[in-house]
Amino acid sequence: MNTTYRETFDDGPGGWYGFISNHEGMKPLEWQPGSVTSRSPWWIDYNHAPPGAGYLHMLFCLDTLGPLSEVTRDIGGANGFVGGGYPTNFTGAKITLHLRGELLMQGSQFVLLIQGNVDRICSGWVRTGEVFRITDEWTEQTITLDPDPAAWTALGSRHDRTDSYGVKPLETVLGNVDVNIMLLLFPVEVAPMGPLEGDPHRLRPQRDYPVWRHKLPEGYVILDEVRIDFP
C-alpha cells in the first residue's frame, strides 16, 4: 500500500475541487500547471449551523474513496488519491501544504476537515487545534492528525440534516476517512442583512435571507503541493 500521497498539480487539479452550494454542487478550482487557487466569494455552508458547530467556507475538497461520479471526474480531473490506492486510515498521518495567499480572515481559521461515514451518518471533524497560516509568501506547513478530541471540533448537524450528518467517535472517523478531506475557513460569522422573522439558524443564509458580505472572509489561497505521509 502506498504510504505517501503527493500532489503537485502539474497535470491538472488532481481530483481537488471547490463547492458552489447544496443545490448546484461542485465547481472547478482555478488551475494552472503546478498550482490550484480558491478565490472568494465562497458559499456559506449551513449544513452544520447551530445546534451544530457553525458555518464554514469550503475552499479545497478531495474525495478519498471511489467510485467517483462522472461529474466529480469532469470537475476535479483524475483523482490521484483514489487512483493511487492510498489508505483511508488517517490516524497519525502528517498533512503538509505548500501554499500562499491573501486573506481577510474575519475571525476564521484555515483548517483541515476529515469526513467519514459511520452507521450511514457522515461525521465531520475539524482539526481546530492546529491551523495553517496564510501569508503572501510561500510557506510549507505540517500538521499531525492525532486522535485526541481536544484538538478537534465535531461539526454535527443543523436541525433538519440529522438524517445525513451527526457526531460519531473521532477515533472511528479518523480510522476510516471514507468520504473526503477539505481545507476550510471556519468558523464563519453570518450577519443577516435586515430584520428576520424566525431563528436565523433554522433558515439558510443567502437562500432564505441576505447577509452582509463584508463580515465574511475574502481573498484567495494558492496550493502548489499537498503531501500526506501515512504511518
C-alpha positions in Angstrom: 0.0 0.0 0.0 1.3 3.5 -0.8 2.3 5.5 2.3 3.0 8.9 0.9 0.5 10.8 -1.2 1.9 13.8 -3.1 0.0 16.1 -5.4 1.8 18.9 -7.3 -1.0 19.8 -9.7 1.4 19.6 -12.7 -1.1 17.8 -14.9 -4.4 19.1 -13.5 -6.3 19.6 -10.3 -5.7 16.0 -9.2 -9.2 15.4 -8.1 -9.4 18.6 -6.0 -12.5 20.8 -6.4 -14.5 23.7 -4.9 -18.1 24.0 -4.0 -21.0 26.2 -5.1 -23.9 25.1 -2.9 -26.0 22.2 -1.8 -28.2 22.7 -4.9 -25.5 23.4 -7.5 -22.8 21.1 -6.2 -19.1 21.2 -7.0 -17.2 23.8 -9.0 -13.7 23.7 -10.6 -10.8 25.3 -8.9 -8.6 27.8 -10.8 -5.8 25.6 -12.2 -2.6 26.4 -13.9 0.3 23.9 -14.3 1.7 23.5 -10.8 -1.0 25.0 -8.7 -4.7 25.4 -7.8 -6.3 28.5 -6.5 -9.5 29.0 -4.5 -10.9 32.6 -4.6 -13.8 34.4 -2.8 -16.7 34.8 -2.7 -17.3 31.4 -1.2 -20.6 29.6 -0.4 -21.7 29.7 3.2 -22.1 26.0 4.1 -25.1 26.0 6.5 -25.3 22.2 6.9 -23.7 22.4 10.4 -25.5 25.6 11.7 -26.3 25.6 15.4 -27.0 23.3 17.2 -24.1 22.1 15.0 -20.6 23.7 15.2 -21.5 26.6 12.9 -21.0 28.0 9.4 -18.0 27.5 7.1 -16.4 28.1 3.7 -15.1 25.0 1.7 -12.1 26.1 -0.3 -10.4 22.8 -1.4 -12.1 19.4 -1.4 -10.8 15.9 -2.2 -12.8 12.6 -2.2 -10.9 9.8 -0.5 -12.8 6.7 -1.8 -14.2 5.7 -5.1 -16.1 5.1 -7.2 -16.1 8.7 -8.4 -19.1 10.1 -10.3 -18.7 11.5 -13.9 -19.3 15.0 -12.5 -16.6 14.6 -10.0 -14.1 13.4 -12.6 -15.1 16.2 -15.0 -14.7 19.0 -12.4 -11.7 17.7 -10.4 -9.9 15.6 -13.0 -8.1 12.4 -12.3 -8.1 11.8 -8.5 -4.6 10.8 -7.6 -5.5 9.8 -4.1 -8.2 7.3 -5.1 -6.3 6.2 -8.2 -3.2 5.6 -6.1 -4.9 3.3 -3.6 -3.9 5.4 -0.6 -5.3 4.4 2.8 -8.3 5.9 4.5 -6.9 5.4 8.0 -5.6 8.9 8.7 -4.6 8.2 12.4 -1.2 9.7 12.9 -0.9 11.0 9.3 1.1 14.1 8.6 -0.6 16.7 6.3 1.9 19.1 4.6 0.8 22.1 2.5 3.0 24.4 0.4 0.8 27.5 0.0 0.4 31.2 -0.1 -2.4 33.7 -0.4 -4.0 36.8 0.9 -7.0 36.6 3.2 -9.2 38.8 5.3 -9.9 36.1 7.8 -12.7 37.9 9.7 -12.2 35.7 12.7 -12.0 32.4 10.8 -9.1 30.0 10.6 -7.7 27.9 7.7 -8.1 24.3 8.9 -8.4 20.7 7.8 -11.7 18.7 7.8 -12.0 15.0 7.7 -15.3 13.2 7.0 -16.3 9.5 7.3 -19.5 7.5 7.1 -20.4 5.7 10.3 -23.8 3.9 10.5 -24.9 5.8 7.4 -24.2 9.2 9.0 -21.5 11.5 7.7 -19.4 12.6 10.6 -17.0 15.6 10.2 -14.2 16.6 12.5 -12.2 19.9 12.1 -8.6 20.0 13.2 -9.0 23.3 15.2 -6.0 22.6 17.4 -3.6 23.1 14.5 -4.2 25.7 11.9 -2.5 26.7 8.6 -1.2 30.3 8.3 -1.9 32.2 5.1 0.8 34.7 4.1 1.7 36.3 0.8 5.0 34.4 0.8 5.3 30.7 0.1 5.4 28.6 3.2 5.4 24.8 4.0 3.4 23.8 7.0 2.7 20.4 8.5 0.1 19.1 11.0 -0.2 15.7 12.6 -3.6 14.0 13.0 -3.5 12.5 16.4 -6.8 11.1 17.8 -7.1 13.5 20.8 -10.6 15.0 20.7 -9.3 18.2 22.5 -7.6 19.2 19.2 -10.7 18.7 17.1 -14.2 20.2 16.8 -17.1 17.9 15.7 -19.3 19.6 13.1 -22.5 17.9 14.0 -25.7 19.0 12.1 -28.2 21.8 11.7 -31.7 21.0 12.9 -33.0 19.4 9.7 -30.0 17.5 8.4 -29.6 14.9 11.2 -30.5 12.1 8.8 -27.3 12.9 6.9 -24.9 14.5 9.4 -24.0 13.8 13.0 -21.3 13.2 15.6 -19.5 9.9 15.6 -16.4 9.0 17.7 -13.3 10.7 16.4 -11.2 7.6 16.6 -13.6 5.8 14.4 -13.8 8.5 11.8 -10.1 9.2 11.8 -9.5 5.4 11.3 -11.6 5.4 8.1 -11.9 8.8 6.3 -14.0 7.3 3.5 -15.9 10.5 2.4 -13.4 13.3 1.9 -10.9 15.8 3.3 -11.3 19.5 2.9 -9.5 22.7 3.6 -11.9 25.2 5.2 -12.3 28.6 6.6 -14.0 28.0 10.0 -15.9 29.4 11.8 -17.6 32.0 9.6 -19.7 34.8 11.0 -23.1 35.1 9.3 -24.7 38.6 9.8 -28.3 38.9 8.4 -28.9 42.0 6.3 -32.1 43.4 7.7 -34.6 42.1 10.1 -35.6 38.4 10.1 -38.8 36.6 11.1 -37.7 33.5 13.0 -34.5 31.8 14.1 -31.7 32.6 11.6 -30.1 29.2 12.3 -33.3 27.4 11.1 -33.2 29.5 7.9 -30.5 29.3 5.2 -28.2 32.2 4.7 -28.0 33.5 1.1 -31.1 31.4 0.3 -33.7 32.4 2.8 -32.2 35.8 3.7 -29.4 38.1 2.5 -26.2 38.5 4.5 -23.6 41.3 5.0 -20.7 40.0 2.8 -18.2 42.4 4.3 -18.5 40.2 7.5 -17.3 37.2 5.5 -13.7 36.2 4.7 -12.3 37.5 1.4 -9.3 36.7 -0.6 -7.6 33.8 -2.2 -5.4 30.8 -1.4 -2.9 29.0 -3.8 -1.8 25.5 -3.2 1.2 24.1 -5.2 1.8 20.9 -3.2 -0.2 18.7 -0.8 1.6 15.8 0.8 0.1 13.2 3.2 2.6 10.9 5.0 0.8 7.8 6.4 2.5 6.0 9.3 
